[in-house]
Amino acid sequence: MKSARHQAILKLIEQHSIDRQEDLLAYLRQAGFVVTQATVSRDVRELRLVKAATGAGGYRYVSQASGSLRTSYSSTRFETIFRESVLHVDSAGHIVLVKCFSGMANAACEVFDGMHWEQVVGTLSGDDTFFVLMRTEQAALQIVSELAKYIHG
């Protein structure tokens, strides 16, 4: 049942611009799945769905899981998501702060991780901010400079 529900969710988010779990729950119920909000929340987490910007200025769920934990992204996809999600980049010591529009940090962090940057130890994402732990302060300054190019063109 869970596998069928997961497949249905992936199909629904492809077919519809779904930006809230409540909407996903309604679509699932229309498709014949008897589920709770908690189940949908767990499914979103297990499927690693993130919200991505739409051309109309809204957001929608998209699947970032294509079979592996770390997916490689094309530089064009990285640039598009990063440019539409990120407001500001700064650093303090070994840590880089990436400030995003509300709800966009997970998507921006996911594509950032997929680019496999040198000197990155790891990332931590919230709703509107993600942090990057760098090996050195110099590496942090360099990546801030590099990322600024993607936000400011």
ChimeraX commands (.cxc) that place a marker at each C-alpha (Angstrom):
marker #1 position 0.00,0.00,0.00 radius 0.5
marker #1 position 2.81,2.42,0.91 radius 0.5
marker #1 position 4.62,1.83,-2.38 radius 0.5
marker #1 position 1.44,2.42,-4.37 radius 0.5
marker #1 position 0.76,5.59,-2.37 radius 0.5
marker #1 position 4.31,6.84,-2.99 radius 0.5
marker #1 position 3.92,6.23,-6.72 radius 0.5
marker #1 position 0.60,8.07,-6.65 radius 0.5
marker #1 position 2.18,11.03,-4.86 radius 0.5
marker #1 position 4.98,11.25,-7.42 radius 0.5
marker #1 position 2.43,11.15,-10.23 radius 0.5
marker #1 position 0.21,13.75,-8.54 radius 0.5
marker #1 position 3.02,16.26,-8.03 radius 0.5
marker #1 position 3.97,15.86,-11.69 radius 0.5
marker #1 position 0.42,16.46,-12.87 radius 0.5
marker #1 position -0.62,19.21,-10.45 radius 0.5
marker #1 position 1.05,22.26,-8.95 radius 0.5
marker #1 position 0.78,21.14,-5.32 radius 0.5
marker #1 position 2.37,23.41,-2.73 radius 0.5
marker #1 position 0.74,22.30,0.53 radius 0.5
marker #1 position 0.46,18.95,2.26 radius 0.5
marker #1 position -3.27,19.60,2.76 radius 0.5
marker #1 position -3.72,19.80,-1.02 radius 0.5
marker #1 position -1.71,16.62,-1.50 radius 0.5
marker #1 position -3.90,14.92,1.11 radius 0.5
marker #1 position -7.05,15.98,-0.78 radius 0.5
marker #1 position -5.67,14.66,-4.10 radius 0.5
marker #1 position -4.72,11.37,-2.47 radius 0.5
marker #1 position -8.20,10.98,-1.00 radius 0.5
marker #1 position -9.72,11.69,-4.44 radius 0.5
marker #1 position -7.48,8.94,-5.81 radius 0.5
marker #1 position -8.92,6.50,-3.24 radius 0.5
marker #1 position -6.18,6.53,-0.60 radius 0.5
marker #1 position -7.40,6.73,3.00 radius 0.5
marker #1 position -4.58,8.62,4.72 radius 0.5
marker #1 position -4.00,11.10,7.52 radius 0.5
marker #1 position -2.05,14.34,7.56 radius 0.5
marker #1 position 0.70,12.59,9.56 radius 0.5
marker #1 position 1.01,9.92,6.87 radius 0.5
marker #1 position 1.29,12.53,4.12 radius 0.5
marker #1 position 3.92,14.40,6.12 radius 0.5
marker #1 position 5.93,11.19,6.56 radius 0.5
marker #1 position 5.57,10.39,2.84 radius 0.5
marker #1 position 6.83,13.87,1.87 radius 0.5
marker #1 position 9.89,13.32,4.07 radius 0.5
marker #1 position 10.54,9.76,2.83 radius 0.5
marker #1 position 10.19,10.78,-0.81 radius 0.5
marker #1 position 12.44,13.79,-0.12 radius 0.5
marker #1 position 10.01,16.19,-1.75 radius 0.5
marker #1 position 11.03,19.83,-1.69 radius 0.5
marker #1 position 9.31,23.00,-2.77 radius 0.5
marker #1 position 10.64,24.64,-5.90 radius 0.5
marker #1 position 9.76,28.01,-7.41 radius 0.5
marker #1 position 7.33,28.03,-10.31 radius 0.5
marker #1 position 7.44,30.49,-13.17 radius 0.5
marker #1 position 4.27,32.14,-11.81 radius 0.5
marker #1 position 5.97,33.18,-8.58 radius 0.5
marker #1 position 4.52,30.37,-6.47 radius 0.5
marker #1 position 5.97,27.10,-5.23 radius 0.5
marker #1 position 5.26,23.44,-5.80 radius 0.5
marker #1 position 6.47,20.11,-4.53 radius 0.5
marker #1 position 9.09,18.40,-6.68 radius 0.5
marker #1 position 10.94,15.16,-6.19 radius 0.5
marker #1 position 14.65,15.48,-5.50 radius 0.5
marker #1 position 15.17,11.76,-4.93 radius 0.5
marker #1 position 16.20,9.93,-8.04 radius 0.5
marker #1 position 17.44,6.79,-6.39 radius 0.5
marker #1 position 20.50,8.11,-4.61 radius 0.5
marker #1 position 21.04,10.37,-1.66 radius 0.5
marker #1 position 23.29,12.70,-3.60 radius 0.5
marker #1 position 22.23,13.52,-7.13 radius 0.5
marker #1 position 24.38,15.41,-9.58 radius 0.5
marker #1 position 22.71,18.40,-11.16 radius 0.5
marker #1 position 23.49,20.23,-14.35 radius 0.5
marker #1 position 24.93,23.68,-13.84 radius 0.5
marker #1 position 21.89,25.15,-15.63 radius 0.5
marker #1 position 19.47,23.55,-13.17 radius 0.5
marker #1 position 21.66,24.65,-10.26 radius 0.5
marker #1 position 21.77,28.22,-11.57 radius 0.5
marker #1 position 18.01,28.38,-12.11 radius 0.5
marker #1 position 17.04,27.05,-8.70 radius 0.5
marker #1 position 19.76,28.99,-6.91 radius 0.5
marker #1 position 18.94,32.28,-8.66 radius 0.5
marker #1 position 15.20,31.90,-7.91 radius 0.5
marker #1 position 15.70,30.82,-4.29 radius 0.5
marker #1 position 18.65,32.67,-2.78 radius 0.5
marker #1 position 18.61,36.23,-1.44 radius 0.5
marker #1 position 22.03,36.62,0.16 radius 0.5
marker #1 position 25.27,34.73,0.87 radius 0.5
marker #1 position 27.74,35.55,3.65 radius 0.5
marker #1 position 30.35,33.83,5.81 radius 0.5
marker #1 position 31.75,33.86,9.32 radius 0.5
marker #1 position 34.85,31.78,9.85 radius 0.5
marker #1 position 34.38,28.33,8.34 radius 0.5
marker #1 position 30.60,28.71,8.01 radius 0.5
marker #1 position 28.73,30.04,4.99 radius 0.5
marker #1 position 25.17,31.32,5.44 radius 0.5
marker #1 position 22.84,31.15,2.45 radius 0.5
marker #1 position 19.64,33.16,3.04 radius 0.5
marker #1 position 16.69,32.13,0.86 radius 0.5
marker #1 position 13.09,33.04,0.23 radius 0.5
marker #1 position 10.79,31.41,2.79 radius 0.5
marker #1 position 10.36,27.69,2.08 radius 0.5
marker #1 position 13.16,27.57,-0.51 radius 0.5
marker #1 position 16.25,26.62,1.51 radius 0.5
marker #1 position 15.72,22.87,1.14 radius 0.5
marker #1 position 15.58,23.07,-2.66 radius 0.5
marker #1 position 18.57,25.41,-2.87 radius 0.5
marker #1 position 20.58,23.27,-0.45 radius 0.5
marker #1 position 19.71,20.10,-2.37 radius 0.5
marker #1 position 21.02,21.47,-5.67 radius 0.5
marker #1 position 24.04,22.95,-3.87 radius 0.5
marker #1 position 24.85,19.48,-2.45 radius 0.5
marker #1 position 24.40,17.93,-5.89 radius 0.5
marker #1 position 27.17,20.09,-7.33 radius 0.5
marker #1 position 29.84,18.39,-5.15 radius 0.5
marker #1 position 31.89,21.47,-4.17 radius 0.5
marker #1 position 35.52,21.14,-3.08 radius 0.5
marker #1 position 36.28,21.93,0.56 radius 0.5
marker #1 position 32.64,21.45,1.70 radius 0.5
marker #1 position 32.37,19.37,4.87 radius 0.5
marker #1 position 28.56,19.37,4.95 radius 0.5
marker #1 position 25.34,21.38,4.88 radius 0.5
marker #1 position 22.38,21.96,7.17 radius 0.5
marker #1 position 19.09,23.34,5.84 radius 0.5
marker #1 position 16.13,25.04,7.44 radius 0.5
marker #1 position 13.09,26.77,5.94 radius 0.5
marker #1 position 14.69,29.98,4.70 radius 0.5
marker #1 position 18.39,29.49,5.44 radius 0.5
marker #1 position 21.03,26.86,4.93 radius 0.5
marker #1 position 24.54,26.65,6.30 radius 0.5
marker #1 position 27.62,25.24,4.65 radius 0.5
marker #1 position 30.54,24.08,6.80 radius 0.5
marker #1 position 33.80,24.64,4.94 radius 0.5
marker #1 position 37.24,23.18,5.70 radius 0.5
marker #1 position 38.93,26.58,5.95 radius 0.5
marker #1 position 38.01,30.24,6.30 radius 0.5
marker #1 position 39.65,30.91,2.93 radius 0.5
marker #1 position 37.46,28.24,1.29 radius 0.5
marker #1 position 34.40,29.89,2.86 radius 0.5
marker #1 position 35.35,33.27,1.40 radius 0.5
marker #1 position 35.96,31.70,-2.01 radius 0.5
marker #1 position 32.61,29.92,-2.12 radius 0.5
marker #1 position 30.78,33.08,-1.02 radius 0.5
marker #1 position 32.39,34.87,-3.98 radius 0.5
marker #1 position 31.45,32.03,-6.35 radius 0.5
marker #1 position 27.86,31.77,-5.12 radius 0.5
marker #1 position 27.35,35.53,-5.31 radius 0.5
marker #1 position 27.82,35.25,-9.09 radius 0.5
marker #1 position 24.75,33.00,-9.29 radius 0.5
marker #1 position 22.52,35.38,-7.36 radius 0.5
marker #1 position 23.58,38.61,-8.96 radius 0.5
marker #1 position 24.12,37.34,-12.48 radius 0.5
marker link #1:1,2 radius 0.2
marker link #1:2,3 radius 0.2
marker link #1:3,4 radius 0.2
marker link #1:4,5 radius 0.2
marker link #1:5,6 radius 0.2
marker link #1:6,7 radius 0.2
marker link #1:7,8 radius 0.2
marker link #1:8,9 radius 0.2
marker link #1:9,10 radius 0.2
marker link #1:10,11 radius 0.2
marker link #1:11,12 radius 0.2
marker link #1:12,13 radius 0.2
marker link #1:13,14 radius 0.2
marker link #1:14,15 radius 0.2
marker link #1:15,16 radius 0.2
marker link #1:16,17 radius 0.2
marker link #1:17,18 radius 0.2
marker link #1:18,19 radius 0.2
marker link #1:19,20 radius 0.2
marker link #1:20,21 radius 0.2
marker link #1:21,22 radius 0.2
marker link #1:22,23 radius 0.2
marker link #1:23,24 radius 0.2
marker link #1:24,25 radius 0.2
marker link #1:25,26 radius 0.2
marker link #1:26,27 radius 0.2
marker link #1:27,28 radius 0.2
marker link #1:28,29 radius 0.2
marker link #1:29,30 radius 0.2
marker link #1:30,31 radius 0.2
marker link #1:31,32 radius 0.2
marker link #1:32,33 radius 0.2
marker link #1:33,34 radius 0.2
marker link #1:34,35 radius 0.2
marker link #1:35,36 radius 0.2
marker link #1:36,37 radius 0.2
marker link #1:37,38 radius 0.2
marker link #1:38,39 radius 0.2
marker link #1:39,40 radius 0.2
marker link #1:40,41 radius 0.2
marker link #1:41,42 radius 0.2
marker link #1:42,43 radius 0.2
marker link #1:43,44 radius 0.2
marker link #1:44,45 radius 0.2
marker link #1:45,46 radius 0.2
marker link #1:46,47 radius 0.2
marker link #1:47,48 radius 0.2
marker link #1:48,49 radius 0.2
marker link #1:49,50 radius 0.2
marker link #1:50,51 radius 0.2
marker link #1:51,52 radius 0.2
marker link #1:52,53 radius 0.2
marker link #1:53,54 radius 0.2
marker link #1:54,55 radius 0.2
marker link #1:55,56 radius 0.2
marker link #1:56,57 radius 0.2
marker link #1:57,58 radius 0.2
marker link #1:58,59 radius 0.2
marker link #1:59,60 radius 0.2
marker link #1:60,61 radius 0.2
marker link #1:61,62 radius 0.2
marker link #1:62,63 radius 0.2
marker link #1:63,64 radius 0.2
marker link #1:64,65 radius 0.2
marker link #1:65,66 radius 0.2
marker link #1:66,67 radius 0.2
marker link #1:67,68 radius 0.2
marker link #1:68,69 radius 0.2
marker link #1:69,70 radius 0.2
marker link #1:70,71 radius 0.2
marker link #1:71,72 radius 0.2
marker link #1:72,73 radius 0.2
marker link #1:73,74 radius 0.2
marker link #1:74,75 radius 0.2
marker link #1:75,76 radius 0.2
marker link #1:76,77 radius 0.2
marker link #1:77,78 radius 0.2
marker link #1:78,79 radius 0.2
marker link #1:79,80 radius 0.2
marker link #1:80,81 radius 0.2
marker link #1:81,82 radius 0.2
marker link #1:82,83 radius 0.2
marker link #1:83,84 radius 0.2
marker link #1:84,85 radius 0.2
marker link #1:85,86 radius 0.2
marker link #1:86,87 radius 0.2
marker link #1:87,88 radius 0.2
marker link #1:88,89 radius 0.2
marker link #1:89,90 radius 0.2
marker link #1:90,91 radius 0.2
marker link #1:91,92 radius 0.2
marker link #1:92,93 radius 0.2
marker link #1:93,94 radius 0.2
marker link #1:94,95 radius 0.2
marker link #1:95,96 radius 0.2
marker link #1:96,97 radius 0.2
marker link #1:97,98 radius 0.2
marker link #1:98,99 radius 0.2
marker link #1:99,100 radius 0.2
marker link #1:100,101 radius 0.2
marker link #1:101,102 radius 0.2
marker link #1:102,103 radius 0.2
marker link #1:103,104 radius 0.2
marker link #1:104,105 radius 0.2
marker link #1:105,106 radius 0.2
marker link #1:106,107 radius 0.2
marker link #1:107,108 radius 0.2
marker link #1:108,109 radius 0.2
marker link #1:109,110 radius 0.2
marker link #1:110,111 radius 0.2
marker link #1:111,112 radius 0.2
marker link #1:112,113 radius 0.2
marker link #1:113,114 radius 0.2
marker link #1:114,115 radius 0.2
marker link #1:115,116 radius 0.2
marker link #1:116,117 radius 0.2
marker link #1:117,118 radius 0.2
marker link #1:118,119 radius 0.2
marker link #1:119,120 radius 0.2
marker link #1:120,121 radius 0.2
marker link #1:121,122 radius 0.2
marker link #1:122,123 radius 0.2
marker link #1:123,124 radius 0.2
marker link #1:124,125 radius 0.2
marker link #1:125,126 radius 0.2
marker link #1:126,127 radius 0.2
marker link #1:127,128 radius 0.2
marker link #1:128,129 radius 0.2
marker link #1:129,130 radius 0.2
marker link #1:130,131 radius 0.2
marker link #1:131,132 radius 0.2
marker link #1:132,133 radius 0.2
marker link #1:133,134 radius 0.2
marker link #1:134,135 radius 0.2
marker link #1:135,136 radius 0.2
marker link #1:136,137 radius 0.2
marker link #1:137,138 radius 0.2
marker link #1:138,139 radius 0.2
marker link #1:139,140 radius 0.2
marker link #1:140,141 radius 0.2
marker link #1:141,142 radius 0.2
marker link #1:142,143 radius 0.2
marker link #1:143,144 radius 0.2
marker link #1:144,145 radius 0.2
marker link #1:145,146 radius 0.2
marker link #1:146,147 radius 0.2
marker link #1:147,148 radius 0.2
marker link #1:148,149 radius 0.2
marker link #1:149,150 radius 0.2
marker link #1:150,151 radius 0.2
marker link #1:151,152 radius 0.2
marker link #1:152,153 radius 0.2
view
